[in-house]
């Protein structure tokens, strides 16, 4: 299950995000989206969980919760059209 994670603090690392989501299931990949020119985080990313149970658990537990001083937005990622 691929999850969209928004409202990330600019200083968040992929390792911190993986650690946070690993509490709710097995994490397959973590990717924080960065600006092509500056390399700075755009404040959102994607976490892929190995199964939908872990993904659903992470959404329920983390959406709206504080992470680094910001309230995370976590939901199922939508496929690009």
PyMOL Python script that loads the backbone (N, CA, C, O; Angstrom):
from pymol import cmd

cmd.read_pdbstr("""\
ATOM      1  N   UNK A   1       0.852  -1.176   0.000  1.00  0.00           N
ATOM      2  CA  UNK A   1       0.000   0.000   0.000  1.00  0.00           C
ATOM      3  C   UNK A   1       0.892   1.231   0.000  1.00  0.00           C
ATOM      4  O   UNK A   1       1.789   1.359   0.833  1.00  0.00           O
ATOM      5  N   UNK A   2       0.642   2.130  -0.934  1.00  0.00           N
ATOM      6  CA  UNK A   2       1.437   3.346  -1.058  1.00  0.00           C
ATOM      7  C   UNK A   2       0.711   4.497  -0.358  1.00  0.00           C
ATOM      8  O   UNK A   2      -0.461   4.753  -0.634  1.00  0.00           O
ATOM      9  N   UNK A   3       1.401   5.183   0.537  1.00  0.00           N
ATOM     10  CA  UNK A   3       0.804   6.260   1.320  1.00  0.00           C
ATOM     11  C   UNK A   3       1.418   7.606   0.967  1.00  0.00           C
ATOM     12  O   UNK A   3       2.630   7.721   0.788  1.00  0.00           O
ATOM     13  N   UNK A   4       0.568   8.623   0.870  1.00  0.00           N
ATOM     14  CA  UNK A   4       1.012  10.007   0.730  1.00  0.00           C
ATOM     15  C   UNK A   4       1.185  10.558   2.136  1.00  0.00           C
ATOM     16  O   UNK A   4       0.314  10.375   2.987  1.00  0.00           O
ATOM     17  N   UNK A   5       2.301  11.233   2.388  1.00  0.00           N
ATOM     18  CA  UNK A   5       2.561  11.846   3.695  1.00  0.00           C
ATOM     19  C   UNK A   5       2.851  13.326   3.449  1.00  0.00           C
ATOM     20  O   UNK A   5       3.881  13.674   2.872  1.00  0.00           O
ATOM     21  N   UNK A   6       1.951  14.183   3.883  1.00  0.00           N
ATOM     22  CA  UNK A   6       2.094  15.612   3.655  1.00  0.00           C
ATOM     23  C   UNK A   6       2.315  16.384   4.943  1.00  0.00           C
ATOM     24  O   UNK A   6       2.171  15.850   6.043  1.00  0.00           O
ATOM     25  N   UNK A   7       2.666  17.646   4.782  1.00  0.00           N
ATOM     26  CA  UNK A   7       2.922  18.573   5.884  1.00  0.00           C
ATOM     27  C   UNK A   7       4.127  18.137   6.717  1.00  0.00           C
ATOM     28  O   UNK A   7       4.153  18.303   7.936  1.00  0.00           O
ATOM     29  N   UNK A   8       5.118  17.579   6.032  1.00  0.00           N
ATOM     30  CA  UNK A   8       6.347  17.164   6.721  1.00  0.00           C
ATOM     31  C   UNK A   8       7.182  18.381   7.110  1.00  0.00           C
ATOM     32  O   UNK A   8       7.206  19.373   6.380  1.00  0.00           O
ATOM     33  N   UNK A   9       7.866  18.314   8.255  1.00  0.00           N
ATOM     34  CA  UNK A   9       8.809  19.385   8.583  1.00  0.00           C
ATOM     35  C   UNK A   9       9.958  19.379   7.561  1.00  0.00           C
ATOM     36  O   UNK A   9      10.333  18.322   7.055  1.00  0.00           O
ATOM     37  N   UNK A  10      10.502  20.538   7.267  1.00  0.00           N
ATOM     38  CA  UNK A  10      11.569  20.641   6.259  1.00  0.00           C
ATOM     39  C   UNK A  10      12.800  19.827   6.644  1.00  0.00           C
ATOM     40  O   UNK A  10      13.573  19.418   5.778  1.00  0.00           O
ATOM     41  N   UNK A  11      12.981  19.595   7.937  1.00  0.00           N
ATOM     42  CA  UNK A  11      14.174  18.904   8.418  1.00  0.00           C
ATOM     43  C   UNK A  11      14.004  17.392   8.512  1.00  0.00           C
ATOM     44  O   UNK A  11      14.954  16.694   8.868  1.00  0.00           O
ATOM     45  N   UNK A  12      12.827  16.870   8.206  1.00  0.00           N
ATOM     46  CA  UNK A  12      12.572  15.429   8.336  1.00  0.00           C
ATOM     47  C   UNK A  12      13.458  14.636   7.377  1.00  0.00           C
ATOM     48  O   UNK A  12      13.700  15.044   6.241  1.00  0.00           O
ATOM     49  N   UNK A  13      13.933  13.494   7.866  1.00  0.00           N
ATOM     50  CA  UNK A  13      14.750  12.617   7.020  1.00  0.00           C
ATOM     51  C   UNK A  13      13.949  11.361   6.677  1.00  0.00           C
ATOM     52  O   UNK A  13      12.969  11.027   7.343  1.00  0.00           O
ATOM     53  N   UNK A  14      14.386  10.686   5.638  1.00  0.00           N
ATOM     54  CA  UNK A  14      13.721   9.446   5.247  1.00  0.00           C
ATOM     55  C   UNK A  14      13.862   8.389   6.340  1.00  0.00           C
ATOM     56  O   UNK A  14      12.965   7.567   6.530  1.00  0.00           O
ATOM     57  N   UNK A  15      14.984   8.410   7.059  1.00  0.00           N
ATOM     58  CA  UNK A  15      15.201   7.453   8.145  1.00  0.00           C
ATOM     59  C   UNK A  15      14.206   7.685   9.284  1.00  0.00           C
ATOM     60  O   UNK A  15      13.660   6.729   9.835  1.00  0.00           O
ATOM     61  N   UNK A  16      13.969   8.953   9.639  1.00  0.00           N
ATOM     62  CA  UNK A  16      13.002   9.271  10.698  1.00  0.00           C
ATOM     63  C   UNK A  16      11.602   8.833  10.293  1.00  0.00           C
ATOM     64  O   UNK A  16      10.852   8.280  11.099  1.00  0.00           O
ATOM     65  N   UNK A  17      11.262   9.086   9.044  1.00  0.00           N
ATOM     66  CA  UNK A  17       9.940   8.722   8.534  1.00  0.00           C
ATOM     67  C   UNK A  17       9.768   7.197   8.531  1.00  0.00           C
ATOM     68  O   UNK A  17       8.711   6.684   8.897  1.00  0.00           O
ATOM     69  N   UNK A  18      10.810   6.488   8.117  1.00  0.00           N
ATOM     70  CA  UNK A  18      10.751   5.025   8.112  1.00  0.00           C
ATOM     71  C   UNK A  18      10.560   4.493   9.528  1.00  0.00           C
ATOM     72  O   UNK A  18       9.765   3.579   9.747  1.00  0.00           O
ATOM     73  N   UNK A  19      11.276   5.052  10.474  1.00  0.00           N
ATOM     74  CA  UNK A  19      11.164   4.630  11.866  1.00  0.00           C
ATOM     75  C   UNK A  19       9.752   4.865  12.404  1.00  0.00           C
ATOM     76  O   UNK A  19       9.212   4.020  13.118  1.00  0.00           O
ATOM     77  N   UNK A  20       9.161   5.994  12.068  1.00  0.00           N
ATOM     78  CA  UNK A  20       7.814   6.334  12.513  1.00  0.00           C
ATOM     79  C   UNK A  20       6.793   5.344  11.954  1.00  0.00           C
ATOM     80  O   UNK A  20       5.939   4.850  12.691  1.00  0.00           O
ATOM     81  N   UNK A  21       6.876   5.057  10.667  1.00  0.00           N
ATOM     82  CA  UNK A  21       5.895   4.184  10.028  1.00  0.00           C
ATOM     83  C   UNK A  21       6.131   2.711  10.347  1.00  0.00           C
ATOM     84  O   UNK A  21       5.193   1.915  10.303  1.00  0.00           O
ATOM     85  N   UNK A  22       7.362   2.339  10.665  1.00  0.00           N
ATOM     86  CA  UNK A  22       7.675   0.949  10.991  1.00  0.00           C
ATOM     87  C   UNK A  22       6.967   0.492  12.268  1.00  0.00           C
ATOM     88  O   UNK A  22       6.837  -0.710  12.504  1.00  0.00           O
ATOM     89  N   UNK A  23       6.515   1.422  13.078  1.00  0.00           N
ATOM     90  CA  UNK A  23       5.773   1.080  14.282  1.00  0.00           C
ATOM     91  C   UNK A  23       4.405   0.490  13.949  1.00  0.00           C
ATOM     92  O   UNK A  23       3.751  -0.090  14.816  1.00  0.00           O
ATOM     93  N   UNK A  24       3.968   0.635  12.688  1.00  0.00           N
ATOM     94  CA  UNK A  24       2.626   0.208  12.284  1.00  0.00           C
ATOM     95  C   UNK A  24       2.647  -0.912  11.254  1.00  0.00           C
ATOM     96  O   UNK A  24       1.588  -1.378  10.833  1.00  0.00           O
ATOM     97  N   UNK A  25       3.823  -1.351  10.842  1.00  0.00           N
ATOM     98  CA  UNK A  25       3.923  -2.438   9.879  1.00  0.00           C
ATOM     99  C   UNK A  25       5.261  -2.388   9.160  1.00  0.00           C
ATOM    100  O   UNK A  25       6.094  -1.520   9.423  1.00  0.00           O
ATOM    101  N   UNK A  26       5.452  -3.330   8.253  1.00  0.00           N
ATOM    102  CA  UNK A  26       6.706  -3.383   7.498  1.00  0.00           C
ATOM    103  C   UNK A  26       6.731  -2.316   6.408  1.00  0.00           C
ATOM    104  O   UNK A  26       5.805  -2.210   5.603  1.00  0.00           O
ATOM    105  N   UNK A  27       7.798  -1.534   6.396  1.00  0.00           N
ATOM    106  CA  UNK A  27       7.966  -0.462   5.410  1.00  0.00           C
ATOM    107  C   UNK A  27       8.826  -0.985   4.268  1.00  0.00           C
ATOM    108  O   UNK A  27       9.913  -1.520   4.485  1.00  0.00           O
ATOM    109  N   UNK A  28       8.324  -0.823   3.052  1.00  0.00           N
ATOM    110  CA  UNK A  28       9.075  -1.268   1.870  1.00  0.00           C
ATOM    111  C   UNK A  28       9.998  -0.160   1.374  1.00  0.00           C
ATOM    112  O   UNK A  28      11.193  -0.393   1.191  1.00  0.00           O
ATOM    113  N   UNK A  29       9.465   1.042   1.153  1.00  0.00           N
ATOM    114  CA  UNK A  29      10.266   2.177   0.691  1.00  0.00           C
ATOM    115  C   UNK A  29       9.767   3.474   1.311  1.00  0.00           C
ATOM    116  O   UNK A  29       8.603   3.589   1.694  1.00  0.00           O
ATOM    117  N   UNK A  30      10.668   4.447   1.401  1.00  0.00           N
ATOM    118  CA  UNK A  30      10.342   5.800   1.864  1.00  0.00           C
ATOM    119  C   UNK A  30      10.997   6.779   0.905  1.00  0.00           C
ATOM    120  O   UNK A  30      12.170   6.628   0.564  1.00  0.00           O
ATOM    121  N   UNK A  31      10.246   7.780   0.469  1.00  0.00           N
ATOM    122  CA  UNK A  31      10.816   8.769  -0.443  1.00  0.00           C
ATOM    123  C   UNK A  31      10.258  10.158  -0.093  1.00  0.00           C
ATOM    124  O   UNK A  31       9.055  10.396  -0.193  1.00  0.00           O
ATOM    125  N   UNK A  32      11.140  11.060   0.315  1.00  0.00           N
ATOM    126  CA  UNK A  32      10.749  12.457   0.532  1.00  0.00           C
ATOM    127  C   UNK A  32      11.058  13.197  -0.768  1.00  0.00           C
ATOM    128  O   UNK A  32      12.163  13.098  -1.302  1.00  0.00           O
ATOM    129  N   UNK A  33      10.081  13.932  -1.263  1.00  0.00           N
ATOM    130  CA  UNK A  33      10.231  14.647  -2.525  1.00  0.00           C
ATOM    131  C   UNK A  33      11.003  15.944  -2.283  1.00  0.00           C
ATOM    132  O   UNK A  33      10.683  16.713  -1.376  1.00  0.00           O
ATOM    133  N   UNK A  34      12.020  16.169  -3.106  1.00  0.00           N
ATOM    134  CA  UNK A  34      12.863  17.365  -2.963  1.00  0.00           C
ATOM    135  C   UNK A  34      12.799  18.218  -4.220  1.00  0.00           C
ATOM    136  O   UNK A  34      12.481  17.740  -5.308  1.00  0.00           O
ATOM    137  N   UNK A  35      13.109  19.491  -4.037  1.00  0.00           N
ATOM    138  CA  UNK A  35      13.178  20.428  -5.151  1.00  0.00           C
ATOM    139  C   UNK A  35      14.377  20.074  -6.033  1.00  0.00           C
ATOM    140  O   UNK A  35      15.475  19.833  -5.532  1.00  0.00           O
ATOM    141  N   UNK A  36      14.163  20.044  -7.311  1.00  0.00           N
ATOM    142  CA  UNK A  36      15.208  19.667  -8.266  1.00  0.00           C
ATOM    143  C   UNK A  36      16.407  20.610  -8.210  1.00  0.00           C
ATOM    144  O   UNK A  36      17.548  20.158  -8.309  1.00  0.00           O
ATOM    145  N   UNK A  37      16.171  21.902  -8.055  1.00  0.00           N
ATOM    146  CA  UNK A  37      17.257  22.883  -8.093  1.00  0.00           C
ATOM    147  C   UNK A  37      17.965  23.050  -6.755  1.00  0.00           C
ATOM    148  O   UNK A  37      19.194  23.044  -6.695  1.00  0.00           O
ATOM    149  N   UNK A  38      17.187  23.201  -5.674  1.00  0.00           N
ATOM    150  CA  UNK A  38      17.798  23.482  -4.371  1.00  0.00           C
ATOM    151  C   UNK A  38      18.092  22.219  -3.567  1.00  0.00           C
ATOM    152  O   UNK A  38      18.945  22.241  -2.679  1.00  0.00           O
ATOM    153  N   UNK A  39      17.399  21.120  -3.863  1.00  0.00           N
ATOM    154  CA  UNK A  39      17.578  19.902  -3.094  1.00  0.00           C
ATOM    155  C   UNK A  39      16.827  19.909  -1.773  1.00  0.00           C
ATOM    156  O   UNK A  39      16.905  18.946  -1.011  1.00  0.00           O
ATOM    157  N   UNK A  40      16.100  20.985  -1.494  1.00  0.00           N
ATOM    158  CA  UNK A  40      15.353  21.125  -0.251  1.00  0.00           C
ATOM    159  C   UNK A  40      14.034  20.339  -0.330  1.00  0.00           C
ATOM    160  O   UNK A  40      13.423  20.244  -1.394  1.00  0.00           O
ATOM    161  N   UNK A  41      13.615  19.791   0.788  1.00  0.00           N
ATOM    162  CA  UNK A  41      12.364  19.045   0.861  1.00  0.00           C
ATOM    163  C   UNK A  41      11.199  19.924   0.436  1.00  0.00           C
ATOM    164  O   UNK A  41      11.162  21.113   0.752  1.00  0.00           O
ATOM    165  N   UNK A  42      10.250  19.336  -0.280  1.00  0.00           N
ATOM    166  CA  UNK A  42       9.029  20.054  -0.655  1.00  0.00           C
ATOM    167  C   UNK A  42       7.943  19.897   0.408  1.00  0.00           C
ATOM    168  O   UNK A  42       6.851  20.448   0.266  1.00  0.00           O
ATOM    169  N   UNK A  43       8.241  19.145   1.475  1.00  0.00           N
ATOM    170  CA  UNK A  43       7.291  19.017   2.579  1.00  0.00           C
ATOM    171  C   UNK A  43       6.317  17.863   2.433  1.00  0.00           C
ATOM    172  O   UNK A  43       5.340  17.778   3.176  1.00  0.00           O
ATOM    173  N   UNK A  44       6.572  16.973   1.483  1.00  0.00           N
ATOM    174  CA  UNK A  44       5.731  15.787   1.370  1.00  0.00           C
ATOM    175  C   UNK A  44       6.548  14.620   0.839  1.00  0.00           C
ATOM    176  O   UNK A  44       7.659  14.789   0.336  1.00  0.00           O
ATOM    177  N   UNK A  45       5.974  13.445   0.963  1.00  0.00           N
ATOM    178  CA  UNK A  45       6.677  12.258   0.497  1.00  0.00           C
ATOM    179  C   UNK A  45       5.737  11.072   0.404  1.00  0.00           C
ATOM    180  O   UNK A  45       4.520  11.209   0.529  1.00  0.00           O
ATOM    181  N   UNK A  46       6.325   9.907   0.182  1.00  0.00           N
ATOM    182  CA  UNK A  46       5.552   8.686   0.026  1.00  0.00           C
ATOM    183  C   UNK A  46       6.205   7.568   0.826  1.00  0.00           C
ATOM    184  O   UNK A  46       7.428   7.433   0.860  1.00  0.00           O
ATOM    185  N   UNK A  47       5.361   6.777   1.464  1.00  0.00           N
ATOM    186  CA  UNK A  47       5.816   5.605   2.206  1.00  0.00           C
ATOM    187  C   UNK A  47       5.055   4.413   1.649  1.00  0.00           C
ATOM    188  O   UNK A  47       3.825   4.413   1.601  1.00  0.00           O
ATOM    189  N   UNK A  48       5.797   3.402   1.230  1.00  0.00           N
ATOM    190  CA  UNK A  48       5.159   2.191   0.734  1.00  0.00           C
ATOM    191  C   UNK A  48       5.248   1.120   1.812  1.00  0.00           C
ATOM    192  O   UNK A  48       6.336   0.753   2.257  1.00  0.00           O
ATOM    193  N   UNK A  49       4.090   0.629   2.219  1.00  0.00           N
ATOM    194  CA  UNK A  49       4.006  -0.432   3.224  1.00  0.00           C
ATOM    195  C   UNK A  49       3.859  -1.764   2.492  1.00  0.00           C
ATOM    196  O   UNK A  49       3.312  -1.812   1.390  1.00  0.00           O
ATOM    197  N   UNK A  50       4.346  -2.842   3.102  1.00  0.00           N
ATOM    198  CA  UNK A  50       4.296  -4.140   2.427  1.00  0.00           C
ATOM    199  C   UNK A  50       2.889  -4.708   2.328  1.00  0.00           C
ATOM    200  O   UNK A  50       2.615  -5.518   1.443  1.00  0.00           O
ATOM    201  N   UNK A  51       1.985  -4.295   3.226  1.00  0.00           N
ATOM    202  CA  UNK A  51       0.607  -4.784   3.124  1.00  0.00           C
ATOM    203  C   UNK A  51      -0.383  -3.700   3.519  1.00  0.00           C
ATOM    204  O   UNK A  51      -0.020  -2.697   4.134  1.00  0.00           O
ATOM    205  N   UNK A  52      -1.639  -3.918   3.153  1.00  0.00           N
ATOM    206  CA  UNK A  52      -2.667  -2.903   3.394  1.00  0.00           C
ATOM    207  C   UNK A  52      -3.024  -2.783   4.876  1.00  0.00           C
ATOM    208  O   UNK A  52      -3.473  -1.722   5.310  1.00  0.00           O
ATOM    209  N   UNK A  53      -2.835  -3.844   5.659  1.00  0.00           N
ATOM    210  CA  UNK A  53      -3.124  -3.745   7.098  1.00  0.00           C
ATOM    211  C   UNK A  53      -2.210  -2.731   7.771  1.00  0.00           C
ATOM    212  O   UNK A  53      -2.670  -1.914   8.569  1.00  0.00           O
ATOM    213  N   UNK A  54      -0.920  -2.777   7.456  1.00  0.00           N
ATOM    214  CA  UNK A  54       0.024  -1.818   8.007  1.00  0.00           C
ATOM    215  C   UNK A  54      -0.271  -0.409   7.528  1.00  0.00           C
ATOM    216  O   UNK A  54      -0.158   0.549   8.294  1.00  0.00           O
ATOM    217  N   UNK A  55      -0.649  -0.280   6.263  1.00  0.00           N
ATOM    218  CA  UNK A  55      -0.975   1.025   5.708  1.00  0.00           C
ATOM    219  C   UNK A  55      -2.194   1.640   6.371  1.00  0.00           C
ATOM    220  O   UNK A  55      -2.198   2.823   6.711  1.00  0.00           O
ATOM    221  N   UNK A  56      -3.226   0.832   6.551  1.00  0.00           N
ATOM    222  CA  UNK A  56      -4.447   1.314   7.205  1.00  0.00           C
ATOM    223  C   UNK A  56      -4.166   1.698   8.656  1.00  0.00           C
ATOM    224  O   UNK A  56      -4.660   2.716   9.141  1.00  0.00           O
ATOM    225  N   UNK A  57      -3.382   0.890   9.335  1.00  0.00           N
ATOM    226  CA  UNK A  57      -3.014   1.184  10.716  1.00  0.00           C
ATOM    227  C   UNK A  57      -2.240   2.499  10.809  1.00  0.00           C
ATOM    228  O   UNK A  57      -2.486   3.303  11.708  1.00  0.00           O
ATOM    229  N   UNK A  58      -1.307   2.718   9.883  1.00  0.00           N
ATOM    230  CA  UNK A  58      -0.507   3.947   9.877  1.00  0.00           C
ATOM    231  C   UNK A  58      -1.388   5.173   9.613  1.00  0.00           C
ATOM    232  O   UNK A  58      -1.211   6.212  10.250  1.00  0.00           O
ATOM    233  N   UNK A  59      -2.328   5.056   8.684  1.00  0.00           N
ATOM    234  CA  UNK A  59      -3.234   6.177   8.395  1.00  0.00           C
ATOM    235  C   UNK A  59      -4.027   6.537   9.641  1.00  0.00           C
ATOM    236  O   UNK A  59      -4.095   7.704  10.027  1.00  0.00           O
ATOM    237  N   UNK A  60      -4.627   5.530  10.269  1.00  0.00           N
ATOM    238  CA  UNK A  60      -5.454   5.773  11.457  1.00  0.00           C
ATOM    239  C   UNK A  60      -4.646   6.370  12.606  1.00  0.00           C
ATOM    240  O   UNK A  60      -5.132   7.247  13.319  1.00  0.00           O
ATOM    241  N   UNK A  61      -3.414   5.897  12.783  1.00  0.00           N
ATOM    242  CA  UNK A  61      -2.602   6.338  13.925  1.00  0.00           C
ATOM    243  C   UNK A  61      -1.901   7.673  13.699  1.00  0.00           C
ATOM    244  O   UNK A  61      -1.735   8.446  14.642  1.00  0.00           O
ATOM    245  N   UNK A  62      -1.487   7.958  12.462  1.00  0.00           N
ATOM    246  CA  UNK A  62      -0.605   9.102  12.232  1.00  0.00           C
ATOM    247  C   UNK A  62      -1.263  10.321  11.594  1.00  0.00           C
ATOM    248  O   UNK A  62      -0.753  11.431  11.743  1.00  0.00           O
ATOM    249  N   UNK A  63      -2.370  10.150  10.895  1.00  0.00           N
ATOM    250  CA  UNK A  63      -3.003  11.300  10.240  1.00  0.00           C
ATOM    251  C   UNK A  63      -3.448  12.313  11.285  1.00  0.00           C
ATOM    252  O   UNK A  63      -4.219  11.990  12.188  1.00  0.00           O
ATOM    253  N   UNK A  64      -2.953  13.547  11.154  1.00  0.00           N
ATOM    254  CA  UNK A  64      -3.305  14.620  12.080  1.00  0.00           C
ATOM    255  C   UNK A  64      -2.440  14.683  13.320  1.00  0.00           C
ATOM    256  O   UNK A  64      -2.602  15.593  14.133  1.00  0.00           O
ATOM    257  N   UNK A  65      -1.517  13.733  13.490  1.00  0.00           N
ATOM    258  CA  UNK A  65      -0.646  13.732  14.671  1.00  0.00           C
ATOM    259  C   UNK A  65       0.612  14.564  14.429  1.00  0.00           C
ATOM    260  O   UNK A  65       1.067  14.736  13.299  1.00  0.00           O
ATOM    261  N   UNK A  66       1.154  15.072  15.536  1.00  0.00           N
ATOM    262  CA  UNK A  66       2.337  15.919  15.478  1.00  0.00           C
ATOM    263  C   UNK A  66       3.592  15.116  15.149  1.00  0.00           C
ATOM    264  O   UNK A  66       3.832  14.048  15.713  1.00  0.00           O
ATOM    265  N   UNK A  67       4.380  15.650  14.231  1.00  0.00           N
ATOM    266  CA  UNK A  67       5.694  15.082  13.889  1.00  0.00           C
ATOM    267  C   UNK A  67       6.613  16.253  13.609  1.00  0.00           C
ATOM    268  O   UNK A  67       6.450  16.940  12.601  1.00  0.00           O
ATOM    269  N   UNK A  68       7.572  16.492  14.481  1.00  0.00           N
ATOM    270  CA  UNK A  68       8.499  17.602  14.305  1.00  0.00           C
ATOM    271  C   UNK A  68       7.839  18.971  14.337  1.00  0.00           C
ATOM    272  O   UNK A  68       8.295  19.907  13.682  1.00  0.00           O
ATOM    273  N   UNK A  69       6.757  19.080  15.108  1.00  0.00           N
ATOM    274  CA  UNK A  69       6.075  20.368  15.238  1.00  0.00           C
ATOM    275  C   UNK A  69       5.018  20.629  14.180  1.00  0.00           C
ATOM    276  O   UNK A  69       4.451  21.721  14.140  1.00  0.00           O
ATOM    277  N   UNK A  70       4.740  19.660  13.325  1.00  0.00           N
ATOM    278  CA  UNK A  70       3.716  19.838  12.284  1.00  0.00           C
ATOM    279  C   UNK A  70       2.758  18.657  12.316  1.00  0.00           C
ATOM    280  O   UNK A  70       3.154  17.533  12.627  1.00  0.00           O
ATOM    281  N   UNK A  71       1.490  18.920  11.992  1.00  0.00           N
ATOM    282  CA  UNK A  71       0.477  17.859  11.962  1.00  0.00           C
ATOM    283  C   UNK A  71       0.525  17.154  10.613  1.00  0.00           C
ATOM    284  O   UNK A  71       0.249  17.757   9.576  1.00  0.00           O
ATOM    285  N   UNK A  72       0.876  15.875  10.638  1.00  0.00           N
ATOM    286  CA  UNK A  72       1.000  15.103   9.403  1.00  0.00           C
ATOM    287  C   UNK A  72      -0.349  14.902   8.719  1.00  0.00           C
ATOM    288  O   UNK A  72      -1.392  14.835   9.370  1.00  0.00           O
ATOM    289  N   UNK A  73      -0.302  14.809   7.407  1.00  0.00           N
ATOM    290  CA  UNK A  73      -1.451  14.402   6.606  1.00  0.00           C
ATOM    291  C   UNK A  73      -1.064  13.079   5.975  1.00  0.00           C
ATOM    292  O   UNK A  73      -0.136  13.021   5.169  1.00  0.00           O
ATOM    293  N   UNK A  74      -1.770  12.016   6.334  1.00  0.00           N
ATOM    294  CA  UNK A  74      -1.432  10.689   5.822  1.00  0.00           C
ATOM    295  C   UNK A  74      -2.686  10.083   5.200  1.00  0.00           C
ATOM    296  O   UNK A  74      -3.720   9.964   5.857  1.00  0.00           O
ATOM    297  N   UNK A  75      -2.586   9.703   3.938  1.00  0.00           N
ATOM    298  CA  UNK A  75      -3.693   8.993   3.295  1.00  0.00           C
ATOM    299  C   UNK A  75      -3.150   8.131   2.167  1.00  0.00           C
ATOM    300  O   UNK A  75      -1.973   8.213   1.814  1.00  0.00           O
ATOM    301  N   UNK A  76      -4.016   7.312   1.613  1.00  0.00           N
ATOM    302  CA  UNK A  76      -3.591   6.427   0.536  1.00  0.00           C
ATOM    303  C   UNK A  76      -3.255   7.276  -0.697  1.00  0.00           C
ATOM    304  O   UNK A  76      -4.031   8.144  -1.098  1.00  0.00           O
ATOM    305  N   UNK A  77      -2.103   7.012  -1.280  1.00  0.00           N
ATOM    306  CA  UNK A  77      -1.652   7.768  -2.460  1.00  0.00           C
ATOM    307  C   UNK A  77      -2.540   7.398  -3.651  1.00  0.00           C
ATOM    308  O   UNK A  77      -2.943   6.247  -3.814  1.00  0.00           O
ATOM    309  N   UNK A  78      -2.828   8.395  -4.468  1.00  0.00           N
ATOM    310  CA  UNK A  78      -3.600   8.162  -5.680  1.00  0.00           C
ATOM    311  C   UNK A  78      -2.651   7.990  -6.848  1.00  0.00           C
ATOM    312  O   UNK A  78      -1.622   8.662  -6.921  1.00  0.00           O
ATOM    313  N   UNK A  79      -2.986   7.102  -7.753  1.00  0.00           N
ATOM    314  CA  UNK A  79      -2.158   6.871  -8.941  1.00  0.00           C
ATOM    315  C   UNK A  79      -2.169   8.097  -9.835  1.00  0.00           C
ATOM    316  O   UNK A  79      -3.192   8.766  -9.983  1.00  0.00           O
ATOM    317  N   UNK A  80      -1.020   8.384 -10.429  1.00  0.00           N
ATOM    318  CA  UNK A  80      -0.962   9.477 -11.402  1.00  0.00           C
ATOM    319  C   UNK A  80      -1.738   9.092 -12.648  1.00  0.00           C
ATOM    320  O   UNK A  80      -1.722   7.937 -13.076  1.00  0.00           O
ATOM    321  N   UNK A  81      -2.413  10.065 -13.220  1.00  0.00           N
ATOM    322  CA  UNK A  81      -3.163   9.765 -14.463  1.00  0.00           C
ATOM    323  C   UNK A  81      -2.389  10.216 -15.687  1.00  0.00           C
ATOM    324  O   UNK A  81      -2.860  10.047 -16.812  1.00  0.00           O
TER     325      UNK A  81
END
""", "prot")
cmd.dss("prot")
cmd.show_as("cartoon", "prot")
cmd.util.cbc("prot")
cmd.orient("prot")
